Amino acid sequence: MEAGGEVFRALADPTRRALLDSLFSRDGQTLNELCASFPEMTRFGVMKHLGVLAEANLVITARQGRVKRHYLNPVPIEQVANRWIGKYAARFTAALVGLDEQLAVDQEAGTRREESA
């Protein structure tokens, strides 16, 4: 599969994105904790989605005694962003940052004028 293909495949499913969001909000959850966040799914379903995320290296599992904890690995997402989004958006984001900075300067100047009036 093409570099980043596993990441795109993993991110294509809304349930897997929700699992990543759950790990983002509280990293190091157990399978039981993740299952509690998705009561509409079976334990096997959550495990299957975690397997796809692990294949894409988006989730890392670490055993602590008898407990397995799942951790978010944001590196593959950053790599995809750098490869696919960064090069296309660089010109536009630079322009938007400049516009944002100019708006902040203009807003500050307008606030000072109102205060002095």
Biopython code that builds the backbone (N, CA, C, O; Angstrom):
import numpy as np
from Bio.PDB.StructureBuilder import StructureBuilder

atoms = [
    (1, "MET", "N", (0.854, -1.190, 0.000)),
    (1, "MET", "CA", (0.000, 0.000, 0.000)),
    (1, "MET", "C", (0.891, 1.242, 0.000)),
    (1, "MET", "O", (1.969, 1.242, 0.594)),
    (2, "GLU", "N", (0.438, 2.281, -0.662)),
    (2, "GLU", "CA", (1.183, 3.537, -0.752)),
    (2, "GLU", "C", (1.443, 4.103, 0.642)),
    (2, "GLU", "O", (0.638, 3.923, 1.555)),
    (3, "ALA", "N", (2.571, 4.788, 0.794)),
    (3, "ALA", "CA", (2.905, 5.406, 2.077)),
    (3, "ALA", "C", (1.766, 6.315, 2.516)),
    (3, "ALA", "O", (1.331, 7.184, 1.760)),
    (4, "GLY", "N", (1.291, 6.117, 3.719)),
    (4, "GLY", "CA", (0.172, 6.899, 4.239)),
    (4, "GLY", "C", (-1.179, 6.296, 3.929)),
    (4, "GLY", "O", (-2.192, 6.753, 4.457)),
    (5, "GLY", "N", (-1.219, 5.261, 3.067)),
    (5, "GLY", "CA", (-2.491, 4.649, 2.705)),
    (5, "GLY", "C", (-3.211, 4.046, 3.888)),
    (5, "GLY", "O", (-4.434, 4.149, 3.989)),
    (6, "GLU", "N", (-2.460, 3.410, 4.798)),
    (6, "GLU", "CA", (-3.079, 2.817, 5.991)),
    (6, "GLU", "C", (-3.690, 3.898, 6.873)),
    (6, "GLU", "O", (-4.740, 3.701, 7.484)),
    (7, "VAL", "N", (-3.012, 5.049, 6.929)),
    (7, "VAL", "CA", (-3.510, 6.146, 7.756)),
    (7, "VAL", "C", (-4.818, 6.685, 7.172)),
    (7, "VAL", "O", (-5.780, 6.912, 7.905)),
    (8, "PHE", "N", (-4.851, 6.891, 5.852)),
    (8, "PHE", "CA", (-6.084, 7.362, 5.217)),
    (8, "PHE", "C", (-7.209, 6.351, 5.406)),
    (8, "PHE", "O", (-8.344, 6.734, 5.688)),
    (9, "ARG", "N", (-6.905, 5.074, 5.255)),
    (9, "ARG", "CA", (-7.924, 4.037, 5.435)),
    (9, "ARG", "C", (-8.453, 4.041, 6.865)),
    (9, "ARG", "O", (-9.656, 3.918, 7.095)),
    (10, "ALA", "N", (-7.539, 4.184, 7.820)),
    (10, "ALA", "CA", (-7.951, 4.192, 9.230)),
    (10, "ALA", "C", (-8.797, 5.423, 9.549)),
    (10, "ALA", "O", (-9.781, 5.333, 10.283)),
    (11, "LEU", "N", (-8.413, 6.566, 8.998)),
    (11, "LEU", "CA", (-9.131, 7.810, 9.292)),
    (11, "LEU", "C", (-10.442, 7.941, 8.522)),
    (11, "LEU", "O", (-11.254, 8.816, 8.825)),
    (12, "ALA", "N", (-10.653, 7.084, 7.534)),
    (12, "ALA", "CA", (-11.866, 7.170, 6.718)),
    (12, "ALA", "C", (-13.124, 6.791, 7.497)),
    (12, "ALA", "O", (-14.225, 7.193, 7.121)),
    (13, "ASP", "N", (-12.976, 6.031, 8.568)),
    (13, "ASP", "CA", (-14.137, 5.553, 9.316)),
    (13, "ASP", "C", (-14.428, 6.483, 10.494)),
    (13, "ASP", "O", (-13.529, 6.789, 11.277)),
    (14, "PRO", "N", (-15.684, 6.936, 10.626)),
    (14, "PRO", "CA", (-16.016, 7.863, 11.718)),
    (14, "PRO", "C", (-15.840, 7.249, 13.108)),
    (14, "PRO", "O", (-15.505, 7.961, 14.055)),
    (15, "THR", "N", (-16.060, 5.944, 13.245)),
    (15, "THR", "CA", (-15.873, 5.295, 14.546)),
    (15, "THR", "C", (-14.407, 5.323, 14.942)),
    (15, "THR", "O", (-14.082, 5.569, 16.103)),
    (16, "ARG", "N", (-13.523, 5.074, 13.991)),
    (16, "ARG", "CA", (-12.097, 5.102, 14.309)),
    (16, "ARG", "C", (-11.648, 6.524, 14.653)),
    (16, "ARG", "O", (-10.816, 6.716, 15.540)),
    (17, "ARG", "N", (-12.197, 7.516, 13.957)),
    (17, "ARG", "CA", (-11.880, 8.900, 14.313)),
    (17, "ARG", "C", (-12.376, 9.220, 15.720)),
    (17, "ARG", "O", (-11.712, 9.938, 16.468)),
    (18, "ALA", "N", (-13.540, 8.687, 16.077)),
    (18, "ALA", "CA", (-14.080, 8.907, 17.423)),
    (18, "ALA", "C", (-13.196, 8.219, 18.479)),
    (18, "ALA", "O", (-12.998, 8.759, 19.568)),
    (19, "LEU", "N", (-12.674, 7.047, 18.160)),
    (19, "LEU", "CA", (-11.748, 6.375, 19.078)),
    (19, "LEU", "C", (-10.491, 7.219, 19.279)),
    (19, "LEU", "O", (-10.006, 7.361, 20.402)),
    (20, "LEU", "N", (-9.969, 7.773, 18.192)),
    (20, "LEU", "CA", (-8.790, 8.642, 18.307)),
    (20, "LEU", "C", (-9.111, 9.890, 19.128)),
    (20, "LEU", "O", (-8.289, 10.335, 19.929)),
    (21, "ASP", "N", (-10.297, 10.451, 18.933)),
    (21, "ASP", "CA", (-10.712, 11.613, 19.729)),
    (21, "ASP", "C", (-10.792, 11.257, 21.210)),
    (21, "ASP", "O", (-10.394, 12.042, 22.071)),
    (22, "SER", "N", (-11.304, 10.078, 21.491)),
    (22, "SER", "CA", (-11.397, 9.622, 22.877)),
    (22, "SER", "C", (-10.011, 9.484, 23.500)),
    (22, "SER", "O", (-9.799, 9.876, 24.648)),
    (23, "LEU", "N", (-9.070, 8.928, 22.739)),
    (23, "LEU", "CA", (-7.707, 8.797, 23.247)),
    (23, "LEU", "C", (-7.018, 10.158, 23.348)),
    (23, "LEU", "O", (-6.170, 10.363, 24.217)),
    (24, "PHE", "N", (-7.378, 11.077, 22.471)),
    (24, "PHE", "CA", (-6.818, 12.420, 22.546)),
    (24, "PHE", "C", (-7.273, 13.109, 23.836)),
    (24, "PHE", "O", (-6.483, 13.790, 24.490)),
    (25, "SER", "N", (-8.540, 12.931, 24.195)),
    (25, "SER", "CA", (-9.064, 13.575, 25.400)),
    (25, "SER", "C", (-8.528, 12.924, 26.667)),
    (25, "SER", "O", (-8.342, 13.602, 27.678)),
    (26, "ARG", "N", (-8.277, 11.613, 26.628)),
    (26, "ARG", "CA", (-7.713, 10.912, 27.796)),
    (26, "ARG", "C", (-6.895, 9.734, 27.284)),
    (26, "ARG", "O", (-7.434, 8.665, 26.997)),
    (27, "ASP", "N", (-5.617, 9.939, 27.177)),
    (27, "ASP", "CA", (-4.713, 8.927, 26.636)),
    (27, "ASP", "C", (-4.499, 7.795, 27.640)),
    (27, "ASP", "O", (-4.635, 7.993, 28.847)),
    (28, "GLY", "N", (-4.168, 6.621, 27.136)),
    (28, "GLY", "CA", (-3.847, 5.487, 27.997)),
    (28, "GLY", "C", (-5.057, 4.741, 28.525)),
    (28, "GLY", "O", (-5.012, 4.196, 29.628)),
    (29, "GLN", "N", (-6.131, 4.707, 27.761)),
    (29, "GLN", "CA", (-7.337, 4.009, 28.196)),
    (29, "GLN", "C", (-7.219, 2.507, 27.950)),
    (29, "GLN", "O", (-6.522, 2.058, 27.040)),
    (30, "THR", "N", (-7.915, 1.754, 28.779)),
    (30, "THR", "CA", (-8.002, 0.309, 28.584)),
    (30, "THR", "C", (-9.122, 0.018, 27.590)),
    (30, "THR", "O", (-9.902, 0.902, 27.237)),
    (31, "LEU", "N", (-9.185, -1.221, 27.150)),
    (31, "LEU", "CA", (-10.257, -1.627, 26.231)),
    (31, "LEU", "C", (-11.614, -1.431, 26.884)),
    (31, "LEU", "O", (-12.548, -0.962, 26.234)),
    (32, "ASN", "N", (-11.740, -1.783, 28.155)),
    (32, "ASN", "CA", (-13.018, -1.605, 28.856)),
    (32, "ASN", "C", (-13.434, -0.137, 28.899)),
    (32, "ASN", "O", (-14.611, 0.178, 28.724)),
    (33, "GLU", "N", (-12.490, 0.753, 29.129)),
    (33, "GLU", "CA", (-12.808, 2.174, 29.168)),
    (33, "GLU", "C", (-13.246, 2.674, 27.793)),
    (33, "GLU", "O", (-14.181, 3.466, 27.683)),
    (34, "LEU", "N", (-12.572, 2.211, 26.758)),
    (34, "LEU", "CA", (-12.966, 2.601, 25.405)),
    (34, "LEU", "C", (-14.328, 2.032, 25.044)),
    (34, "LEU", "O", (-15.137, 2.711, 24.412)),
    (35, "CYS", "N", (-14.588, 0.790, 25.442)),
    (35, "CYS", "CA", (-15.896, 0.179, 25.169)),
    (35, "CYS", "C", (-17.013, 0.948, 25.860)),
    (35, "CYS", "O", (-18.112, 1.064, 25.316)),
    (36, "ALA", "N", (-16.748, 1.473, 27.044)),
    (36, "ALA", "CA", (-17.766, 2.241, 27.770)),
    (36, "ALA", "C", (-18.139, 3.514, 27.010)),
    (36, "ALA", "O", (-19.262, 4.004, 27.130)),
    (37, "SER", "N", (-17.210, 4.043, 26.237)),
    (37, "SER", "CA", (-17.480, 5.248, 25.448)),
    (37, "SER", "C", (-18.310, 4.952, 24.202)),
    (37, "SER", "O", (-18.854, 5.866, 23.582)),
    (38, "PHE", "N", (-18.406, 3.669, 23.835)),
    (38, "PHE", "CA", (-19.130, 3.256, 22.631)),
    (38, "PHE", "C", (-20.105, 2.127, 22.987)),
    (38, "PHE", "O", (-19.901, 0.983, 22.582)),
    (39, "PRO", "N", (-21.162, 2.447, 23.742)),
    (39, "PRO", "CA", (-22.087, 1.400, 24.188)),
    (39, "PRO", "C", (-22.851, 0.729, 23.050)),
    (39, "PRO", "O", (-23.367, -0.375, 23.222)),
    (40, "GLU", "N", (-22.929, 1.372, 21.905)),
    (40, "GLU", "CA", (-23.648, 0.794, 20.767)),
    (40, "GLU", "C", (-22.835, -0.289, 20.068)),
    (40, "GLU", "O", (-23.364, -1.015, 19.226)),
    (41, "MET", "N", (-21.554, -0.402, 20.410)),
    (41, "MET", "CA", (-20.672, -1.373, 19.758)),
    (41, "MET", "C", (-20.346, -2.531, 20.692)),
    (41, "MET", "O", (-20.334, -2.396, 21.916)),
    (42, "THR", "N", (-20.084, -3.667, 20.070)),
    (42, "THR", "CA", (-19.627, -4.809, 20.856)),
    (42, "THR", "C", (-18.147, -4.629, 21.181)),
    (42, "THR", "O", (-17.453, -3.822, 20.561)),
    (43, "ARG", "N", (-17.687, -5.382, 22.147)),
    (43, "ARG", "CA", (-16.268, -5.368, 22.509)),
    (43, "ARG", "C", (-15.421, -5.774, 21.303)),
    (43, "ARG", "O", (-14.368, -5.190, 21.049)),
    (44, "PHE", "N", (-15.888, -6.778, 20.566)),
    (44, "PHE", "CA", (-15.168, -7.238, 19.382)),
    (44, "PHE", "C", (-15.075, -6.133, 18.335)),
    (44, "PHE", "O", (-14.042, -5.984, 17.683)),
    (45, "GLY", "N", (-16.136, -5.366, 18.169)),
    (45, "GLY", "CA", (-16.133, -4.265, 17.208)),
    (45, "GLY", "C", (-15.099, -3.214, 17.560)),
    (45, "GLY", "O", (-14.375, -2.732, 16.689)),
    (46, "VAL", "N", (-15.027, -2.853, 18.845)),
    (46, "VAL", "CA", (-14.036, -1.874, 19.288)),
    (46, "VAL", "C", (-12.632, -2.436, 19.064)),
    (46, "VAL", "O", (-11.739, -1.722, 18.609)),
    (47, "MET", "N", (-12.443, -3.706, 19.381)),
    (47, "MET", "CA", (-11.133, -4.340, 19.187)),
    (47, "MET", "C", (-10.733, -4.332, 17.712)),
    (47, "MET", "O", (-9.574, -4.089, 17.379)),
    (48, "LYS", "N", (-11.695, -4.598, 16.837)),
    (48, "LYS", "CA", (-11.402, -4.611, 15.405)),
    (48, "LYS", "C", (-10.961, -3.225, 14.925)),
    (48, "LYS", "O", (-9.998, -3.107, 14.167)),
    (49, "HIS", "N", (-11.661, -2.183, 15.364)),
    (49, "HIS", "CA", (-11.288, -0.818, 14.989)),
    (49, "HIS", "C", (-9.911, -0.455, 15.564)),
    (49, "HIS", "O", (-9.108, 0.189, 14.889)),
    (50, "LEU", "N", (-9.641, -0.865, 16.800)),
    (50, "LEU", "CA", (-8.328, -0.607, 17.387)),
    (50, "LEU", "C", (-7.229, -1.318, 16.599)),
    (50, "LEU", "O", (-6.118, -0.803, 16.469)),
    (51, "GLY", "N", (-7.546, -2.505, 16.073)),
    (51, "GLY", "CA", (-6.581, -3.233, 15.254)),
    (51, "GLY", "C", (-6.215, -2.475, 13.987)),
    (51, "GLY", "O", (-5.046, -2.424, 13.606)),
    (52, "VAL", "N", (-7.216, -1.885, 13.331)),
    (52, "VAL", "CA", (-6.956, -1.096, 12.123)),
    (52, "VAL", "C", (-6.117, 0.130, 12.477)),
    (52, "VAL", "O", (-5.196, 0.485, 11.742)),
    (53, "LEU", "N", (-6.431, 0.774, 13.594)),
    (53, "LEU", "CA", (-5.667, 1.939, 14.026)),
    (53, "LEU", "C", (-4.234, 1.557, 14.383)),
    (53, "LEU", "O", (-3.302, 2.318, 14.122)),
    (54, "ALA", "N", (-4.058, 0.381, 14.979)),
    (54, "ALA", "CA", (-2.719, -0.093, 15.321)),
    (54, "ALA", "C", (-1.918, -0.423, 14.058)),
    (54, "ALA", "O", (-0.720, -0.145, 14.001)),
    (55, "GLU", "N", (-2.564, -1.011, 13.048)),
    (55, "GLU", "CA", (-1.883, -1.300, 11.777)),
    (55, "GLU", "C", (-1.370, -0.024, 11.114)),
    (55, "GLU", "O", (-0.324, -0.029, 10.465)),
    (56, "ALA", "N", (-2.108, 1.059, 11.282)),
    (56, "ALA", "CA", (-1.711, 2.347, 10.722)),
    (56, "ALA", "C", (-0.754, 3.086, 11.662)),
    (56, "ALA", "O", (-0.333, 4.205, 11.367)),
    (57, "ASN", "N", (-0.418, 2.472, 12.770)),
    (57, "ASN", "CA", (0.495, 3.038, 13.770)),
    (57, "ASN", "C", (-0.082, 4.291, 14.426)),
    (57, "ASN", "O", (0.664, 5.128, 14.934)),
    (58, "LEU", "N", (-1.408, 4.418, 14.415)),
    (58, "LEU", "CA", (-2.064, 5.554, 15.058)),
    (58, "LEU", "C", (-2.336, 5.303, 16.533)),
    (58, "LEU", "O", (-2.532, 6.240, 17.307)),
    (59, "VAL", "N", (-2.347, 4.034, 16.915)),
    (59, "VAL", "CA", (-2.556, 3.647, 18.307)),
    (59, "VAL", "C", (-1.443, 2.686, 18.682)),
    (59, "VAL", "O", (-1.118, 1.758, 17.941)),
    (60, "ILE", "N", (-0.870, 2.930, 19.844)),
    (60, "ILE", "CA", (0.170, 2.053, 20.384)),
    (60, "ILE", "C", (-0.372, 1.446, 21.659)),
    (60, "ILE", "O", (-0.950, 2.136, 22.499)),
    (61, "THR", "N", (-0.177, 0.141, 21.793)),
    (61, "THR", "CA", (-0.663, -0.571, 22.966)),
    (61, "THR", "C", (0.522, -0.956, 23.838)),
    (61, "THR", "O", (1.530, -1.466, 23.350)),
    (62, "ALA", "N", (0.387, -0.703, 25.135)),
    (62, "ALA", "CA", (1.436, -1.059, 26.095)),
    (62, "ALA", "C", (0.806, -1.855, 27.228)),
    (62, "ALA", "O", (-0.241, -1.487, 27.761)),
    (63, "ARG", "N", (1.457, -2.940, 27.580)),
    (63, "ARG", "CA", (0.965, -3.785, 28.667)),
    (63, "ARG", "C", (1.582, -3.308, 29.979)),
    (63, "ARG", "O", (2.791, -3.103, 30.081)),
    (64, "GLN", "N", (0.719, -3.137, 30.978)),
    (64, "GLN", "CA", (1.146, -2.781, 32.333)),
    (64, "GLN", "C", (0.594, -3.852, 33.263)),
    (64, "GLN", "O", (-0.537, -3.751, 33.739)),
    (65, "GLY", "N", (1.390, -4.864, 33.512)),
    (65, "GLY", "CA", (0.904, -6.004, 34.291)),
    (65, "GLY", "C", (-0.119, -6.766, 33.473)),
    (65, "GLY", "O", (0.176, -7.215, 32.365)),
    (66, "ARG", "N", (-1.317, -6.912, 34.011)),
    (66, "ARG", "CA", (-2.388, -7.612, 33.297)),
    (66, "ARG", "C", (-3.226, -6.671, 32.430)),
    (66, "ARG", "O", (-4.127, -7.115, 31.718)),
    (67, "VAL", "N", (-2.932, -5.395, 32.492)),
    (67, "VAL", "CA", (-3.745, -4.384, 31.806)),
    (67, "VAL", "C", (-3.023, -3.901, 30.552)),
    (67, "VAL", "O", (-1.824, -3.623, 30.570)),
    (68, "LYS", "N", (-3.788, -3.809, 29.460)),
    (68, "LYS", "CA", (-3.266, -3.212, 28.225)),
    (68, "LYS", "C", (-3.852, -1.817, 28.086)),
    (68, "LYS", "O", (-5.066, -1.623, 28.160)),
    (69, "ARG", "N", (-2.979, -0.863, 27.887)),
    (69, "ARG", "CA", (-3.418, 0.522, 27.709)),
    (69, "ARG", "C", (-3.137, 0.946, 26.279)),
    (69, "ARG", "O", (-2.138, 0.552, 25.677)),
    (70, "HIS", "N", (-4.039, 1.757, 25.752)),
    (70, "HIS", "CA", (-3.955, 2.215, 24.368)),
    (70, "HIS", "C", (-3.616, 3.705, 24.368)),
    (70, "HIS", "O", (-4.219, 4.506, 25.082)),
    (71, "TYR", "N", (-2.619, 4.047, 23.533)),
    (71, "TYR", "CA", (-2.134, 5.419, 23.474)),
    (71, "TYR", "C", (-2.205, 5.929, 22.039)),
    (71, "TYR", "O", (-1.958, 5.193, 21.083)),
    (72, "LEU", "N", (-2.547, 7.202, 21.918)),
    (72, "LEU", "CA", (-2.589, 7.866, 20.617)),
    (72, "LEU", "C", (-1.171, 8.141, 20.145)),
    (72, "LEU", "O", (-0.332, 8.610, 20.915)),
    (73, "ASN", "N", (-0.906, 7.848, 18.880)),
    (73, "ASN", "CA", (0.369, 8.191, 18.254)),
    (73, "ASN", "C", (0.073, 9.168, 17.121)),
    (73, "ASN", "O", (-0.345, 8.737, 16.046)),
    (74, "PRO", "N", (0.274, 10.470, 17.325)),
    (74, "PRO", "CA", (-0.086, 11.456, 16.310)),
    (74, "PRO", "C", (0.936, 11.600, 15.180)),
    (74, "PRO", "O", (0.690, 12.333, 14.223)),
    (75, "VAL", "N", (2.068, 10.920, 15.277)),
    (75, "VAL", "CA", (3.137, 11.097, 14.283)),
    (75, "VAL", "C", (2.668, 10.765, 12.861)),
    (75, "VAL", "O", (2.939, 11.550, 11.952)),
    (76, "PRO", "N", (1.974, 9.633, 12.622)),
    (76, "PRO", "CA", (1.548, 9.358, 11.240)),
    (76, "PRO", "C", (0.605, 10.419, 10.670)),
    (76, "PRO", "O", (0.641, 10.693, 9.470)),
    (77, "ILE", "N", (-0.223, 11.008, 11.502)),
    (77, "ILE", "CA", (-1.125, 12.058, 11.022)),
    (77, "ILE", "C", (-0.311, 13.283, 10.610)),
    (77, "ILE", "O", (-0.595, 13.908, 9.588)),
    (78, "GLU", "N", (0.691, 13.618, 11.399)),
    (78, "GLU", "CA", (1.558, 14.741, 11.065)),
    (78, "GLU", "C", (2.315, 14.477, 9.767)),
    (78, "GLU", "O", (2.478, 15.377, 8.944)),
    (79, "GLN", "N", (2.773, 13.249, 9.588)),
    (79, "GLN", "CA", (3.486, 12.904, 8.363)),
    (79, "GLN", "C", (2.581, 13.035, 7.138)),
    (79, "GLN", "O", (3.002, 13.543, 6.098)),
    (80, "VAL", "N", (1.346, 12.577, 7.266)),
    (80, "VAL", "CA", (0.388, 12.711, 6.161)),
    (80, "VAL", "C", (0.103, 14.179, 5.895)),
    (80, "VAL", "O", (0.039, 14.603, 4.741)),
    (81, "ALA", "N", (-0.068, 14.954, 6.958)),
    (81, "ALA", "CA", (-0.339, 16.377, 6.784)),
    (81, "ALA", "C", (0.835, 17.059, 6.080)),
    (81, "ALA", "O", (0.642, 17.876, 5.179)),
    (82, "ASN", "N", (2.037, 16.717, 6.498)),
    (82, "ASN", "CA", (3.211, 17.331, 5.859)),
    (82, "ASN", "C", (3.316, 16.928, 4.395)),
    (82, "ASN", "O", (3.661, 17.745, 3.541)),
    (83, "ARG", "N", (3.019, 15.676, 4.114)),
    (83, "ARG", "CA", (3.171, 15.163, 2.751)),
    (83, "ARG", "C", (2.070, 15.665, 1.820)),
    (83, "ARG", "O", (2.347, 16.078, 0.695)),
    (84, "TRP", "N", (0.817, 15.631, 2.288)),
    (84, "TRP", "CA", (-0.306, 15.888, 1.396)),
    (84, "TRP", "C", (-0.930, 17.255, 1.539)),
    (84, "TRP", "O", (-1.470, 17.791, 0.571)),
    (85, "ILE", "N", (-0.870, 17.824, 2.707)),
    (85, "ILE", "CA", (-1.549, 19.099, 2.911)),
    (85, "ILE", "C", (-0.551, 20.251, 2.902)),
    (85, "ILE", "O", (-0.786, 21.283, 2.274)),
    (86, "GLY", "N", (0.555, 20.063, 3.599)),
    (86, "GLY", "CA", (1.531, 21.128, 3.765)),
    (86, "GLY", "C", (2.004, 21.755, 2.477)),
    (86, "GLY", "O", (2.029, 22.980, 2.354)),
    (87, "LYS", "N", (2.385, 20.925, 1.508)),
    (87, "LYS", "CA", (2.950, 21.505, 0.284)),
    (87, "LYS", "C", (1.916, 22.254, -0.549)),
    (87, "LYS", "O", (2.260, 23.193, -1.267)),
    (88, "TYR", "N", (0.652, 21.845, -0.459)),
    (88, "TYR", "CA", (-0.386, 22.523, -1.229)),
    (88, "TYR", "C", (-0.894, 23.770, -0.525)),
    (88, "TYR", "O", (-1.315, 24.727, -1.175)),
    (89, "ALA", "N", (-0.858, 23.763, 0.786)),
    (89, "ALA", "CA", (-1.468, 24.852, 1.543)),
    (89, "ALA", "C", (-0.475, 25.911, 1.989)),
    (89, "ALA", "O", (-0.891, 26.955, 2.492)),
    (90, "ALA", "N", (0.806, 25.685, 1.826)),
    (90, "ALA", "CA", (1.815, 26.605, 2.369)),
    (90, "ALA", "C", (1.594, 28.041, 1.905)),
    (90, "ALA", "O", (1.643, 28.970, 2.712)),
    (91, "ARG", "N", (1.352, 28.223, 0.617)),
    (91, "ARG", "CA", (1.152, 29.587, 0.108)),
    (91, "ARG", "C", (-0.083, 30.234, 0.722)),
    (91, "ARG", "O", (-0.062, 31.402, 1.108)),
    (92, "PHE", "N", (-1.155, 29.460, 0.805)),
    (92, "PHE", "CA", (-2.411, 30.011, 1.302)),
    (92, "PHE", "C", (-2.367, 30.261, 2.801)),
    (92, "PHE", "O", (-2.880, 31.273, 3.278)),
    (93, "THR", "N", (-1.758, 29.348, 3.546)),
    (93, "THR", "CA", (-1.691, 29.542, 4.991)),
    (93, "THR", "C", (-0.811, 30.731, 5.336)),
    (93, "THR", "O", (-1.110, 31.464, 6.279)),
    (94, "ALA", "N", (0.268, 30.936, 4.591)),
    (94, "ALA", "CA", (1.115, 32.106, 4.835)),
    (94, "ALA", "C", (0.318, 33.382, 4.602)),
    (94, "ALA", "O", (0.436, 34.335, 5.372)),
    (95, "ALA", "N", (-0.484, 33.409, 3.560)),
    (95, "ALA", "CA", (-1.317, 34.582, 3.278)),
    (95, "ALA", "C", (-2.362, 34.787, 4.370)),
    (95, "ALA", "O", (-2.628, 35.921, 4.768)),
    (96, "LEU", "N", (-2.957, 33.698, 4.858)),
    (96, "LEU", "CA", (-3.966, 33.811, 5.913)),
    (96, "LEU", "C", (-3.357, 34.268, 7.227)),
    (96, "LEU", "O", (-3.974, 35.043, 7.957)),
    (97, "VAL", "N", (-2.158, 33.800, 7.537)),
    (97, "VAL", "CA", (-1.475, 34.251, 8.747)),
    (97, "VAL", "C", (-1.197, 35.751, 8.650)),
    (97, "VAL", "O", (-1.410, 36.488, 9.613)),
    (98, "GLY", "N", (-0.726, 36.197, 7.499)),
    (98, "GLY", "CA", (-0.495, 37.624, 7.298)),
    (98, "GLY", "C", (-1.766, 38.440, 7.448)),
    (98, "GLY", "O", (-1.756, 39.504, 8.067)),
    (99, "LEU", "N", (-2.855, 37.947, 6.886)),
    (99, "LEU", "CA", (-4.146, 38.632, 6.992)),
    (99, "LEU", "C", (-4.600, 38.693, 8.445)),
    (99, "LEU", "O", (-5.074, 39.731, 8.905)),
    (100, "ASP", "N", (-4.456, 37.585, 9.169)),
    (100, "ASP", "CA", (-4.846, 37.532, 10.574)),
    (100, "ASP", "C", (-4.040, 38.539, 11.398)),
    (100, "ASP", "O", (-4.589, 39.236, 12.251)),
    (101, "GLU", "N", (-2.740, 38.605, 11.135)),
    (101, "GLU", "CA", (-1.894, 39.555, 11.854)),
    (101, "GLU", "C", (-2.291, 40.991, 11.543)),
    (101, "GLU", "O", (-2.313, 41.838, 12.436)),
    (102, "GLN", "N", (-2.602, 41.265, 10.294)),
    (102, "GLN", "CA", (-3.009, 42.618, 9.907)),
    (102, "GLN", "C", (-4.345, 42.981, 10.549)),
    (102, "GLN", "O", (-4.523, 44.117, 10.989)),
    (103, "LEU", "N", (-5.277, 42.048, 10.609)),
    (103, "LEU", "CA", (-6.562, 42.309, 11.259)),
    (103, "LEU", "C", (-6.378, 42.606, 12.743)),
    (103, "LEU", "O", (-7.057, 43.471, 13.297)),
    (104, "ALA", "N", (-5.462, 41.889, 13.383)),
    (104, "ALA", "CA", (-5.198, 42.131, 14.802)),
    (104, "ALA", "C", (-4.631, 43.528, 15.007)),
    (104, "ALA", "O", (-5.012, 44.220, 15.951)),
    (105, "VAL", "N", (-3.720, 43.950, 14.128)),
    (105, "VAL", "CA", (-3.147, 45.303, 14.216)),
    (105, "VAL", "C", (-4.240, 46.336, 13.999)),
    (105, "VAL", "O", (-4.326, 47.309, 14.749)),
    (106, "ASP", "N", (-5.083, 46.140, 12.980)),
    (106, "ASP", "CA", (-6.165, 47.087, 12.689)),
    (106, "ASP", "C", (-7.160, 47.156, 13.840)),
    (106, "ASP", "O", (-7.642, 48.235, 14.184)),
    (107, "GLN", "N", (-7.468, 46.009, 14.435)),
    (107, "GLN", "CA", (-8.419, 45.978, 15.545)),
    (107, "GLN", "C", (-7.837, 46.709, 16.756)),
    (107, "GLN", "O", (-8.540, 47.462, 17.431)),
    (108, "GLU", "N", (-6.552, 46.483, 17.026)),
    (108, "GLU", "CA", (-5.890, 47.176, 18.139)),
    (108, "GLU", "C", (-5.901, 48.682, 17.914)),
    (108, "GLU", "O", (-6.148, 49.444, 18.849)),
    (109, "ALA", "N", (-5.641, 49.111, 16.707)),
    (109, "ALA", "CA", (-5.637, 50.553, 16.388)),
    (109, "ALA", "C", (-7.036, 51.120, 16.546)),
    (109, "ALA", "O", (-7.195, 52.227, 17.061)),
    (110, "GLY", "N", (-8.055, 50.386, 16.115)),
    (110, "GLY", "CA", (-9.435, 50.845, 16.281)),
    (110, "GLY", "C", (-9.842, 50.941, 17.727)),
    (110, "GLY", "O", (-10.579, 51.852, 18.103)),
    (111, "THR", "N", (-9.377, 50.018, 18.548)),
    (111, "THR", "CA", (-9.689, 50.051, 19.995)),
    (111, "THR", "C", (-9.060, 51.259, 20.645)),
    (111, "THR", "O", (-9.682, 51.909, 21.485)),
    (112, "ARG", "N", (-7.826, 51.569, 20.264)),
    (112, "ARG", "CA", (-7.138, 52.741, 20.836)),
    (112, "ARG", "C", (-7.844, 54.031, 20.427)),
    (112, "ARG", "O", (-7.948, 54.960, 21.229)),
    (113, "ARG", "N", (-8.330, 54.098, 19.187)),
    (113, "ARG", "CA", (-9.045, 55.301, 18.732)),
    (113, "ARG", "C", (-10.338, 55.491, 19.512)),
    (113, "ARG", "O", (-10.689, 56.615, 19.871)),
    (114, "GLU", "N", (-11.048, 54.393, 19.776)),
    (114, "GLU", "CA", (-12.316, 54.491, 20.530)),
    (114, "GLU", "C", (-12.061, 54.925, 21.965)),
    (114, "GLU", "O", (-12.843, 55.685, 22.535)),
    (115, "GLU", "N", (-10.973, 54.447, 22.547)),
    (115, "GLU", "CA", (-10.662, 54.794, 23.933)),
    (115, "GLU", "C", (-10.269, 56.258, 24.060)),
    (115, "GLU", "O", (-10.566, 56.892, 25.072)),
    (116, "SER", "N", (-9.604, 56.802, 23.046)),
    (116, "SER", "CA", (-9.162, 58.195, 23.117)),
    (116, "SER", "C", (-10.294, 59.170, 22.772)),
    (116, "SER", "O", (-10.189, 60.360, 23.069)),
    (117, "ALA", "N", (-11.349, 58.693, 22.164)),
    (117, "ALA", "CA", (-12.445, 59.574, 21.760)),
    (117, "ALA", "C", (-13.370, 59.909, 22.888)),
    (117, "ALA", "O", (-14.339, 60.643, 22.694)),
]
sb = StructureBuilder()
sb.init_structure("model")
sb.init_model(0)
sb.init_chain("A")
sb.init_seg("    ")
for serial, (resi, resn, name, xyz) in enumerate(atoms, 1):
    if name == "N":
        sb.init_residue(resn, " ", resi, " ")
    sb.init_atom(name, np.array(xyz, "f"), 0.0, 1.0, " ", f" {name:<3s}", serial, name[0])
structure = sb.get_structure()
